[in-house]
Amino acid sequence: MVLFTMIARVADGLPLAASMQENEQPGRDLQKYQNQAKQLFRKLNEQSPDRCTLEAGDVSFHYLIEHGVCYLTLCEAVYPKKMAFGFLEDLQTEFYDNYGRKVPTVTRPYSFIEFDTYIQKMKKSYIDSRTRRNFGSINTELQDVQRIMVANIEEVLQRGEALSALDTKASNLTSLSKKYRSDAKYLNTRSTYAKVQPHLCF
Amino acid sequence: MYPPTSPYPHPPLHQTHSGPPPSKALTNTGHTTNYFHQQNNQHLQPHLPQHHPPPTVAPPAVRPPHPSAAAAQQYTPALPTNALYDPPPQQALYCTPDAYYGQQTYHAPQAQQLQHQLPHQQQQQQQHQPPVNGVGAPLYPIVSYPSAPGSSQYGTLRSSQSPCQAPGAVPTLVGAPLHQHPQTSADTNSIAPSGDMPNHSPPYNNYGYPGMQPAYQQGPASHGDSSPSHALYGQQQPQQYAQPFPNMSTLSAALGGLSGVPELELEALMPVNLLHERSLLPDRPLEAPEPNLSPDLRKVNCSPQTFRCTLSSIPQTQALLNKARLPLGLLLHPFRDLQQLPVITSNTIVRCRSCRTYINPFVSFLDQRRWKCNLCYRVNDVPDEFMYNPVTRSYGEPHKRPEVQNATVEFIASSDYMLRPPQPAVYLFVLDVSHNAVEAGYLQHFCDSLLDNLDKLPGDTRMRVGFLTFDSTVHFYNLQQGLSQPQMLVVSDIDDIFIPSHDSLMVNLKDSLELVKDLLGALPSMFRDSRVTHSALGPALQAAHQLMAPTGGRISVFQTQLPSLGAGLLPSREDPNQRSSSKGVQHLGPATDFYKKLALDCSGQQIAVDLFLLSSQYADLATLACVSKYSAGSIFYYPSYHHVHNPAQRDKFRKDLDRYLSRKIGFEAVMRIRCTKGLSIHTFHGNFFVRSTDLLSLANVNPDSAFAVQMSIDDSLVDSSLACFQAALLYTSSKGKRRIRVHTLCLPVVSQLSDVFAGADVQAITCLLANMAIDRSVSSSLGDARDALLNAVVDGLGVYRNTVSTLQQHGLIAPDNLRLFPLYILALLKQKALRTGTSTRLDERVFAMCEFKTQPLQQMMRMVYPDMYRMDTISDQGSLHLNDTVVPQPRLLHLSAERLSRDGAFLLDCGSVLYLWVGKCVNEIFIRDVLGCPNYASIPPNMTDIPELETKLSERVRAFLDWLQDNRAFSCLFYVVREDASAKLDFFQNMVEDRSEMGLSYHEFLQNLLQQMSK
C-alpha cells in the first residue's frame, strides 16, 4: 500500500505537493524516508530515467517524471509495481491539468499542497480496489513493468555523496598544498635572515 | 533547523517548579533581591537534563484497533437531512504576501512611516495629547516640579555619568532632539556610500543619556509638531542608516541631538513623595517608556505592544542588576494581529552563521559585502541575492532591504524549515453531553455558533473537522462523504479506548459540509433527555489524541463538570469553608499528572488542546488546565454558566466562540528567543512546552496569547552599548504556508544605577512580577508569593531612596516613572488570583492565574488596575478625531470610592468587563439621553446595553465605548450598575485603593511599606 506521496519540480527539487502520512502502521519511521525522498529530488535532473523504482529494504520508492515534474511514492516492497505506477499516472494527469502551467513560476515550497485532497482520494481508491479489480490486469501487463529501471536508493544517494567527498578531498588537498607552499617560503626567508644576521652583527 | 515534529522525551516538569518550599522571604529587605530567581535556579538544576532531550524516543504507543473489545455499536440516530447548501468555506483572514508586497510597506518613503506602527487611533491620540494634558494639569502635580537642566540638584547625577561627552563642544538642542534630523542625515548621506570603516564597533555609545520618558514625549513641546516630523523622517530616509556607517561627524551629531536628554532622565527619576501625592495617575492610560536610543534606532524598533522589556535600559552587569533589585525580563505577544506586516519571499533567509540570528535593523554593515551580527558579533557575508533590493529595485543597497528596515518581518520559509509537508488545518471538537451539560444548555449555542462560523474557520481546501461527544461513554461520528446522514459510533470500553474507524471520523470539511451541518443541527436535540451524569473526560481526550495524532491540529474541549470516570478522574478538592481562609490556599497545583502527560503527548504530535470550562460546580481547573498549559492551548472559563439563568455568561460564550473560531491560527509552531551574548533567559511564562533551553514548542499559536521570560546577565555587557532581543516564531499558516515571524527589540546598555531606574517600565515590571508570583504561589504558597511581591516594592523603592535619589527626604519616595509601582502591587494583591481574606472560589482563582500567564500586557494591566472614567460630564474637549467620528477622551480616575459621587456616572474598564455605575442623583439628562429611561428609578436592574439615541451625549458615550472595545480580541461584557443594585459588589471590588476585607487601603499600604523599609 502507498505510504506517502510527494510531487516536486525536477529543475531545482522544490517540493510542490505531498500527502500527509497516515500513521496507520505505527512503528514505521517515515521521517527517514521523507528525507531520502528530498535528497533524491535534489539529485534528479533531465538526464535521470523518467520511470524508476528504487528499493530501500522492505519499502520501495517509485517515481515518474513528466513535464519537468517528478511524482514519487513510497510503497511497501510487496505492493505491485504496476499499481504504483498506475497511481502515479493518475496523479500526473490530474496534477498537470490543474497546476501544470504554474509549475515553473512558483518559488514557495508546497505551493500546491491542496492537491493532497486528491492524492488522498486516489490513494483510497487504490487500496479499496486492490483485491478484485486491479489484480487481474496486473499479471497481464507485468512484462511492461519489468522494463522500468530498478536501483537501490542507497546507491543512488551515495553516488552523489562519493563525488562530493572527492570534491572536498581535492579542495582540501589544494589548500594544504597552498599552505605548504607559503610555509616553505616563510622558512626559506627565515633561514636567509638567520644566515645574514650574524654577518650584520659583525 | 527547527524540527517541527521531533518526538520529545519523557514528560519533564517545566513551568511549575514543584520543589521544597523555599525559605520565607519575609520582611528583610537586605536579602531578597532575587527572591524569585534564586528559587527558580534551584529548581532548574534538577530538570536540566530534560532540556536536552535524547534525539530519538519511541513514539507514543498507538493502540491497535481492538476487535474483541465491546464492539462499536453502530446505529444511526434519526437526523434530519438538511438540503441547504452553503458556499464552500472561504477564508479571507490571511493576507497574501503579494498583498503586503504591493502595499506601501515596500514603498520607500512610506515605509518609514510604518515604523510608527501604532494603530491609527493611537497615533491620533498622541497628536491630541496636549489639550488633554492641559485639562489634566491640576491632577498631575509632577509637572510642576522645576526641571530646568543644570539648575536643580539632580544635575550632579549627570556629570558622573557622561565622561565621554564634552558638554560645551556640541551644540545642544534642548528638548527638541527631533530637530537634529536634517543635520544628522546630511552627514550620513555623504558618508554612507563610501562607508567602509575598518573597525566598526556597535553604534554610538549613548548609555549616558537615558530615559526618554513617555510622560515627556507627550508634553506639548515635542508633540506640537509630531506630524511634520513624521514627514521629515520620510524624506530623510537614508538617515536611518547612519548607524551602519558612523564616523566622527555623525557621532557628534548624534550626541548633539541627545544632549538635550538629561532632563528627561531627571523627569523619570524625579522623586515623588507618595504619601503626599494624592493623584498619581496620568490622564490617559500609560504608554511604554521609550528606550533611550538614537532617534533612528528608536524609529525602527519593535512595537512595545509586541515586545517589551521591564528595564528599557539594560544594566551592564548582573551586579548592577542585583543592586537595582528590579526584575529583568521580556513580555512578548508574538502572534498578535498586525495591520502592517512586511512579508518577504527569498531563496535565502539571511542569518548569522554562528548564532542563527535573522538579519535585522540593528546589525551593522561593515561594508557592502559583510555584516556583523548584533547578538554574537560574528562577521557574516552578505549573500548575492541580498544585494538586490526589491523596494527600490536596485543593486548594491543591502541595508535598504525590508529585513533591515523593519523590526517585525515575516519570511516565507523554504523547505529546509519543514520536516514534513505543512499540515492541513484540522479541528476536533470534544463535547460534554452528560446530564449536567444538557442542563447548562451550552450545546445549542455551540452548534449555532459553529454553524455560523463554518465558512470562517481558517483553512484551505484540505481543512478537516471531526466531532466527538462523551458522557459515561465516548461517541464518534462518521461523516464520510457519501453517507446520507451522520453515523454515531459508541465506544463503551472507556478503560481501553480505541478508534472505531480510521479515515471517516476526521473528514474534509468541504466534501462533508452537508453532513457536518446535519450533525450540528441535530446534536442539541440528540442528548436532550440524557440522564447520564458521569463524565469520562480522560478517555475522550485519549481518543481525541489518537484521532489527531497523524496530522496534528487543534482539539477544542467543552467540559461542564468534574471528570468522574476512567483515566483522569478527579476527586473534589475544594472545601467551600476554606475559600476565604487567610491561612493559605490549598490545591493550586494539579491533583494528577494525567492531563499534563496527555498534553505532552499531544504537543509531540503537534496537537494543542483548548479547554472551555462551563461549570457551576468545582471542576478542578487547576488539574484540567494542565491539558492546555503544556500543549500551548487556551483556557476559557464561564463560571455558573446557564443558558437561561445567566444570560451575560451565555452572551460572552457566544461572542468568545465567534472570535475563537474565526481567529487566525498557526500550526506546528516553535518559537526561539535569542538575546545578545552575555544575557540569558532562564524562566518562561505562558502556555507551551520548553523543548530545549531556548526553544518553545507551540503546537498551535493564536493571536491572543502572550509570553513572558525572565533573564539574567551572565557576562558583563561592558563592550556593547546596545542589547538586542530577537523572537522568531516558525509556524504553518492555516493555508499550509510555512512562515517565520521575526521581532527584534533593541535597548541601550547602561552602567549607572540611576540610568537603570530611569528606564524602568512599571507596567512590564508589574506583569512580570505577577507571573513570578503565580509560579511562586503554586510551587510554594500564596503567602510566600504575596510577601515576595511586597518585598519587590520595598526593595525597589528602598534602593532608589538610598542610592539614586540625592534628596534626603523623609517619607516614601519613588522615582516618577515608578510612582505607580506600589499602587499596582497593591492592586495585584487584591486581584482574584492572589487575594486573601475574601471568599474566592478555587476555580475562579486558578483561572485568574491562567489569565495572568497568557494575557498580553495591556489586557493584564486592565485586569489588575482597571481604568475608570467619569461619563456624565464627558465632553469633546481634547477628543480624538478618527475618520468621521469624534471620540471623547475623559480623564483616568483613581480606583477609590471617594472619586465616585452620587451625582455622576462612572465607567470602569476591567478588560473583559465594562461597568457603568450610575449614581442615585445623577443628572436626569444623562439618564434620559444616554440610558433612554425617564428617571433613575426606571433604569432596569440588569441592563447590558446602551440604546442608540440621537442625542449628543449618547453619541459621545457610545463613541467612547466603541473606541475602547475596538482593538480587543474578545468583546467585553457590559453592565449598567445602579447605585443600589446588588451587582454593585462586583463593581466595588475593583476599588482597590480602599480598605476592604481583601486588604489595606492604599494609604495604609504605603505606611506599611515605609515601616518595612525602615527596618
Contacts between the chains, C-beta under 8 A, distances in Angstrom:
chain1	res1	chain2	res2	distance
A	6	B	421	7.5
A	14	B	415	7.1
A	15	B	415	5.4
A	15	B	421	7.1
A	17	B	421	7.8
A	18	B	420	8.0
A	18	B	421	3.6
A	19	B	421	7.6
A	20	B	420	7.3
A	20	B	421	6.3
A	20	B	423	6.3
A	20	B	424	7.0
A	20	B	550	6.8
A	20	B	551	5.5
A	21	B	420	7.3
A	21	B	550	6.9
A	22	B	502	7.8
A	22	B	503	7.6
A	22	B	550	5.2
A	23	B	62	6.5
A	23	B	549	5.9
A	23	B	550	4.3
A	24	B	502	6.5
A	24	B	550	7.9
A	26	B	59	7.1
A	26	B	61	7.2
A	26	B	62	4.4
A	26	B	64	7.8
A	27	B	59	8.0
A	31	B	5	7.5
A	31	B	419	6.7
A	31	B	420	7.4
A	34	B	419	7.6
A	34	B	420	6.3
A	38	B	415	7.1
A	107	B	345	6.1
A	107	B	347	7.3
A	108	B	345	6.6
A	108	B	412	5.4
A	108	B	737	6.7
A	109	B	413	7.8
A	109	B	414	6.0
A	109	B	415	3.9
A	109	B	418	6.8
A	109	B	738	7.1
A	110	B	415	7.5
A	110	B	418	7.6
A	110	B	421	5.5
A	110	B	422	5.5
A	110	B	736	6.2
A	110	B	737	8.0
A	110	B	738	7.6
A	113	B	421	6.3
A	113	B	422	5.9
A	113	B	424	7.9
A	113	B	460	7.5
A	113	B	462	7.0
A	113	B	736	4.1
A	114	B	460	5.3
A	114	B	461	4.8
A	114	B	462	5.7
A	114	B	736	7.1
A	116	B	421	7.6
A	116	B	424	7.0
A	116	B	462	5.4
A	117	B	461	5.8
A	117	B	462	5.5
A	117	B	508	6.2
A	117	B	510	7.9
A	117	B	511	7.9
A	124	B	503	7.2
